[in-house]
Amino acid sequence: MMKVKGLRLLNGGIFLMLLGIVFGSLVLSAGTADSGYEIAGGGGVSLSNLGSTEGIFLGAWTTGLSNVIELRVEPNVEFIAARSGKPMVLCGVSPVFRISTHGQDLNPFLDAGVGVSVGSETKLLNRNFGSNFFFSPTAGAGIKFGRAASGVSLFMRWLHHSNAGIFRPNEGIDSLYLIMGYRF
């Protein structure tokens, strides 16, 4: 009984933290000249030998911190359908820092961040996560096309999910995505 109550409190706390990050990002991006919003989606592969089909949809509230550094708050939904068994859906949010050029026809960038996710399952094929709570570090690189602030981007993104040893076992998963986005 105590374990179930503790998990409910943890899940409630995660929800409140996610909600706070989302609303905080709205306040952060409101009123700044170099703020915007991006929507993106893509497909990926498992780097954890799951033989899975994977998809991701994400948004990003963006605000410039300097001429080359941007803070992005990225709510996301990820779908993982393994070879057999029940698929898994993960919902999360990640603060991501983007280092990029601006005002060129091709603007390369690098992304890095760490967020949190909640999954629909605690097991996926041969992987036992110990919980449905995950830390989700991410890193990637890509290109934004066009000189304007708005426009199309194409990027690769590595994404990891694990609970950092809070729960046992802690068999994380890694994915690699090709994502296309549009910034407004």
Number of C-alpha atoms within 10 A of each C-alpha: 5 7 8 9 10 11 14 12 12 13 15 12 12 17 15 12 13 21 13 12 18 20 10 13 20 14 11 16 20 15 10 12 9 15 19 18 17 19 17 19 19 19 18 20 19 19 15 14 12 20 15 20 15 21 20 20 19 20 20 24 22 27 23 18 13 10 11 12 17 19 23 26 27 25 21 19 19 19 20 23 18 18 13 11 10 14 18 17 18 20 19 22 25 24 23 21 21 22 17 18 16 17 12 12 12 15 16 18 19 18 22 18 19 16 19 22 25 23 20 15 17 14 18 20 15 9 15 17 24 20 20 19 26 25 19 24 19 21 18 18 17 20 19 27 20 16 13 12 15 15 14 17 21 18 20 19 19 21 19 18 24 24 21 14 12 12 15 12 14 18 19 19 19 18 22 19 20 18 20 19 20 17 19 12
